[in-house]
Every structure is written in C-alpha cells, then in structure tokens.
Amino acid sequence: KHRGIFKISHQGVHNIFVRYGLNHIKRLKKKPVKRYERGAPNELWHIDIKGPFWIKGVGKIYTIGIIDDYSRYIVSCELRLDQEMETIIAELKEALAKYGQPLELINDNGLQFVSLHKGSLNGFQQLLNELGIKQIRCRVHTPETNGKIERFWKTLESECLSWYYFTSLEEVQAKVKEFVANYNHHRLSKALGWRPPIERYFGKRVRNKGFKNFWGLEHLDSVYKKLKGGMRLNS
C-alpha cells in the first residue's frame, strides 16, 4: 500500500493463506518484552559483534555493527577478520567521524567492551570516557536489551547473507554495503510506521513507487509498470 503496488486488507491476506492451506502456523508464546525508544537521532547507539562466519579460502570473519536507537539507521556495518578491541575502536571512530557522536552507547558484556585492563578502564571504555559518551551495559542473559541490532542481524542474514555464495572477503563486503544502503534508504520498517530509517535519522522524505529500490525484487518494476499501464502479460 505504501508503495502503491496493491491495497489488501488483513482479512484478504488471511483468505489467501486459507486458499493455499498455509493458515495452520502455530503462534509461539513469547515472554513479554519491555520496549523502549529514544526521542531523537544520536541519543543512543547500539553496538554489537556477530559471528564468526566462514568463507572458503578466507576463514573466519566477523560483522561489527552500530545502529541508531531512534531511527534504526545503520551508522556502521563492516566485516572484519577479527573481533579485537582495537578493531572495534577503529570502526567506532569511523562512525563518529561520519555521523557525530551519540549521548549514550549500549553494548553487551563482551570482553572488547567491558574487560578491565590492570584494574582500570580498557581502551574502548577510555575512548567513551574521553568523548563524554555514557556506556550502558546489557544485563546478563537479556539479549533483548540490545534488541534493535539483534533484529538487524536476523534481517541481514535472512535477506542478504543467506542468498549468496561468497568466495572472498571483498565480495561479501560489497554485497553487505549494498544491502545496508538499501536498508537505510528504502526498506520500510514496521516499527517506524512503514518508513525507511533515513526519514527518521535525517528527516529526508523518500518516495518509492512500485518495486523500485525494492531489495531483491527490482526486476519486477518493469512488470509492475506494464500492469499499471493496462498491458496484458503473456502467460
């Protein structure tokens, strides 16, 4: 509906599922999650490490990501051969140089983020302290505290990484960069009222119609335009 492709009610979707016998999925009982959201961009960033993944001929790789809490805008998403603290610090510095700095940064209890060095702050914590960025640590065994970036990892896996067979680090980096650009600028988020993250982060209005900039389905845009123009398609 947002893209002007087709209007259909919830009941209409249900009827289609019934028609094809797909309406027997059992709903899983989930524990209620206390949700939160900051009121403006750069009030809070989430940072996390995902991996390792393996690429034949390359070995282990890790994905390091940073997402803005208010807008779900991905300010950084890079693939690295290690997850050392120095690597994390370098990526954070790049994000700060590009987007400014947040008031707060939330992370899990990984050693890169919270380990003490000879009883004092480690390099990551020292950087935040010098910049005046408040560090928030997730409670142990509560990944939902860092849920926004955890949700992005699932989206990246299901809509990008699982689609392709990669043979080099450069290949997967290029594809992830392409996906993140589309995610930030064009992918509609239910949590944002069916708007892309860029509209909240920069206040920049995006108007996509049909399948234009629709990740993985761009090839249908020409078909969509023909149908909208009243042209019949050969079976």
Stockholm file with secondary structure:
# STOCKHOLM 1.0

chainA/1-235         KHRGIFKISHQGVHNIFVRYGLNHIKRLKKKPVKRYERGAPNELWHIDIKGPFWIKGVGKIYTIGIIDDYSRYIVSCELRLDQEMETIIAELKEALAKYGQPLELINDNGLQFVSLHKGSLNGFQQLLNELGIKQIRCRVHTPETNGKIERFWKTLESECLSWYYFTSLEEVQAKVKEFVANYNHHRLSKALGWRPPIERYFGKRVRNKGFKNFWGLEHLDSVYKKLKGGMRLNS
#=GR chainA/1-235 SS CTTSSCCCCHHHHHHHHHHTTCCCCCCCCCCCCCCCCCSSTTSEEEEEEEEEEEETTTEEEEEEEEEETTTCCEEEEEEESCCCHHHHHHHHHHHHHHHCCCSEEEECSCHHHHCCBTTBCCHHHHHHHHHTCEEEECCTTCGGGGHHHHHHHHHHHHHTGGGCCCCSHHHHHHHHHHHHHHHHHTCCBGGGTSBCHHHHHTCCCCCCCTTTTCTTTGGGHHHHHHHHTTCCCCC
#=GC SS_cons         CTTSSCCCCHHHHHHHHHHTTCCCCCCCCCCCCCCCCCSSTTSEEEEEEEEEEEETTTEEEEEEEEEETTTCCEEEEEEESCCCHHHHHHHHHHHHHHHCCCSEEEECSCHHHHCCBTTBCCHHHHHHHHHTCEEEECCTTCGGGGHHHHHHHHHHHHHTGGGCCCCSHHHHHHHHHHHHHHHHHTCCBGGGTSBCHHHHHTCCCCCCCTTTTCTTTGGGHHHHHHHHTTCCCCC
//
